[in-house]
Amino acid sequence: MRPILAGILLFLTISFANAQSYSIIDGKAIKLYREAEEFTLSRQYDSAIEKYQDAINREASFLEAYVKLAQLQITVGELENAEKTVIAGKSRLSGKNATTQHKADLGWVLTHVYLKQGRFKEAYQGFAATDPLFDASFRRLPNYLEMKSQMEFLADQLENFRQIEKEKLPEPLNEFRLQYFPVLTADGEQILFTKRDGTGNNDKEDIFMAFVSPDGDWSKPQSIAQSINSPYNEGTCSVTADGNILIYTSCDAPDSEGSCDLYIAYKINGMWQRPKNMGKNVNSRSWDSQPSLSADGRILFFSSNRKGGFGGNDIWYSVMQNDASWSEAKNLGDVVNTPKDEISPFMFFNNEILFFSSNGHPGFGGMDIQLSKVVDGEFTEPENLGWPINDQLDQVALFITAQKDYAYFTELTSSENEHDRSLLYRFKFPEEISLGENLTVTEGKVFNSQTGEPIDATLSLVSLTNDSTLYMFKADGKTGQFTMLYPDRAISGLYVEKKGFIPKIYNVERDKIKNVKDLKVELVPVAAGEEFVFENVFFEFDQFNLKPESITSLKRLVKFLNENPNVNILIIGHTDNVGSAGYNQNLSLQRAKSVQDFLIEHGFHEGRVLVEGKGDKEPMVPNSNPENQALNRRITIKVL
């Protein structure tokens, strides 16, 4: 029984148990009513319903029996019968023994019927008509306060109805009896979901996948890999934007910390490697499930009912450390989590919007999909996605594509003649629900400039305005390939780094690497005589003071020198051809000294970081236009 229904049942039972009299005096009908109450307390609902019906059949004006019968019919899911019962009871309110309390009780139950049926306008109107009938003591009860809060929520939501058209995913998808929790790779070309053949003890969960062709047809679903699926239950997975890191749930495996644990697997050369339990920093002795990885694979969100939370199930998170280990999981806090349940987190690809399912925030009656935005590192108060994305049923998960076009979800269907089925659906995601900036993709390969061998370099996308790492990706060690997905945001730098190699630095906007599919990144081994352009070091016009946007690159240079303690460098300043040669020579030297001063402040000896100014003597490109002149105003670093 759902907790809210139990609360209704408890309140009405107490209400009538303390009543001094009934609306009738027929002793036989009252005896049937009390027998029904006994059956209700022992949860023999079918017998209780029969007895309440017998009491009404004997005495048609038995108003208390109408209330109790309708309430039980709600509990067992007979909503149409419950509505008929309440309407029949309301038709008897003209009798001489009918009181304001009877009118209030029947109106209260009918409001719940409408809510359970998804008839929200009628529920709101019915409550508004009934509310003046409730006495002061009832208005102080938690059930009333919760209902009042929901009606205030509905008042705001009913005017914001969005028309959506659900579309069942075509064959050969949805070929199983149960398939749920769909996720897609960033390019939208692969779908992964949990598959189960039935609800029996021998019907286990597995992760299945399918691919879409250029013409939009899906391939026949198949097991993701023998290395992933096992004799145990595997499901509810999450994959990075490039599809190379998978985190999923496995239950009752021999190496588990509790009932269900999170496991991680890496794809190398197109093959999934043997998964590993994510360990005690992430998993607990309790239920840990429903993972969601950030697009770059650095932050993991998941749901758990472990100790230390705010309710039953809470959203928790863990961060990948520099050594590829995972930090101790932390609760996401009471802005997102409530005393009730929060499950199925999904962090959108821009790392700025978290979707999750909750019955603790204002909603339409069941588990509703909520969104919370990350602003200045903090999660905002969750917002309900509204009607009809949410309705009276449980909405347990939602996945939105990187292209922002479709939302994928699972819908449970059932009928009297068929077993329950869960099928995969999608709908066009409403444009009026903001998902932040558009996303852009950069794909390519990192390799050794001398040997051509692939390099498992780290690629960091950094906001130059505040030196914050927006995304961090890893190139495949076997192929050197990488896929980066990130917001289309100005003033960002891309830093490609690997110990033993000279870093490659890009200015994302100026170097025009957005939506490039074949970016070839050549890393040069550290060796005397090698020189590279020190990108993203900025000065005011005709000045040599470093601008704040330079801090990211300067810190990267500190890191490079620390990783290569035997390396000395020459910092060389260059200018364009505007101004006299002598003036440009001095300006370039002063700019090189500004970089040197920063390094000295960070503990490096002056003799290790030498400077030189070359003015306009060595342009990269002809000073024929403003764009070329900007390229020639630069700092280069030479290994000595």
C-alpha positions, 0 to 999 in steps of 0.5 A: 500500500502506498504511504499516502493511502495508508495515511488516508485510511488511518485518518478516516478510521480514527475519525469514525472510531471516535464518532458518537453515532452513525448516520443510521440506526440499523443495528445489522448494517452497523454490525456489517460495517464493524466487521468490515473494519476488522477485515480492513485492520487485518488487510483482508481488503476483498472481504472488507469491501464485501462487508461495506457493500453489504452494509450499504445494500441493507441501509442505502443512507449509511454515509460512513460506509460509502466513505470507507468503501470508496477509500478501500477501493482506492487502496486496491486500485478500483478507481472507477468503482470508488468514484461511483461509490462516492457519487452514490454517497453524495446523492444521499447527503440530503437526508436528515442525518447528513452532517457537514462532516459527512460532506467533507469526508466524501469530498475529501475521498473524491478529491483523492479519486480524481488525483489517482485518475489524473483528473487534476482540474476536477481534483482542484475544483473539488477540493476548493468546494470541500475545503470550507467544510473542514474544521480547524482541528482537521486543518492542522493534520499532516494529511490536510497540510500535504493536500493543501500544498499539492493543491497550491502546486496544481494551481500553478501547474494547470495553466502550463499544460504542454502537449507532448506526443509519446512515440513507442520505439519501433521494432526490433526494439521492445521485443522483450516483455520488460525493458527499461532505463534507456540511455544513449551515447552522445552521438545518439547512435547507440541505445543501452537498456535493462532487459528482463524476461519476466518477474519470476525469481529465475528471470534475471536482468541484463544490459542490452544494446542496439545501434541506429543506422543512418536511415533511422532503423535500429539493429536487433538488440543484443547483449552488451558483452559476455564480460558484463552480463553474468549469471547475476543481475546487471542493469540500470547503466550509464555511459560516458559521452564517448561510450568508452566508460560504463557504470552499471548495477549488479546485484548479489554478485560474490564480490558485492559490498551489499545487496546491489553495487555499482561496477565500472568497465572500460572499452579498449579497442572496441572491447569491454574489459572485465568490470570491477566493483567500485569499492567501499568509497562508492558502494555500501552494505545497502542498496546502491544503484541507478548510476549517472556519469557526467559526460566526461566521466569524472562525476558519478551520481547514484541513488542509495538507501544507505545510512546518513541520508535524509530519507528512504532513497537519496541521491549521492555522488562521487568524484574521480581522483587524479589517480583514477580512484573514486572519492568517498561518496557524499550525499547531494544535500537537502536541497535535492534530497527529502525525507521521502525518496529521490531516485534515478539521477541523470546529469545532462551532458552539459554538467549543469542540469540534474534530472531525478525522480522524487515523491518528496518534492511538490508533484502530481501524486506519484514519483515525478521528474524534477530538475535542479540546475548547478549555479555557482557550484550549488544545486538550485531548488528543484523544479517539477517538469510539469504535466503531462511529462509527469502525471498521477503515475510514477515517472521513474527515469528520463534520459534526454539526448545531447542534441536536446531533441528527444527524451527517452523513458519507460512506460509500464502497461498492463491489462486484465488479460496480459502480464505487465509489460514495460516498453521504451518510449520517447517524446520531443523534449519541450523547447521551453524547458531550458537545457542551457547552452548548445553542446558542441563535439570535438573528435580526433586522435592524440599521437606521438609526433615522432613515432605516430604511436597513440597516446592516452593523453588527458584533455582538459577543457577549461574556462579561461575566465575563472580557471575552472575545469569544465570537462576532462576527457581521456584519449584511448591508449590503444588508438589515441582516439577521443570524443569531447562533448561540451557547451558552446561557451566563449573563452575556453582553452583545451589542454592536451597533456601527458607526462614526458611530452610538451603540452599542446594548448588550444584556444577553442574559439580562435583555433576553430576546433568546435565540431571538428571530427578529425582533430590530429593532436601531435604531442612532442616528446620533451627534448632540448631545442623543442619549442611550442606556442604558449597559448592563452596568455593574454596582455592588455593592448600595448601593456605587459601586465598579465590578464586574469584569463592567463592564469590557467596556462600559467598553472599548466606551465608550473605543472609541466616544470614540476613534472620535468625537474631537469628541464630548463626553459626559455620564455620568448616574447613576440609582437606584431609589426605595429610600432618601432622595432626598438619599442616592440623589442622592449615590449616583448621582453617585458611580457616574457618577464611577466611570465618569468615573474609568475614562475619565480613566485611559484618557487622556480629559480630565475636561472631555470626560466630564462627570458628573451624578447624578439619583438617583431623579428620572427612572425608566425604568419605575415602581418597582413591583417588584424587576425594574423597580427593577433597570432604574432603577438605571442609567448613561446616556450623553448626547452633548453 
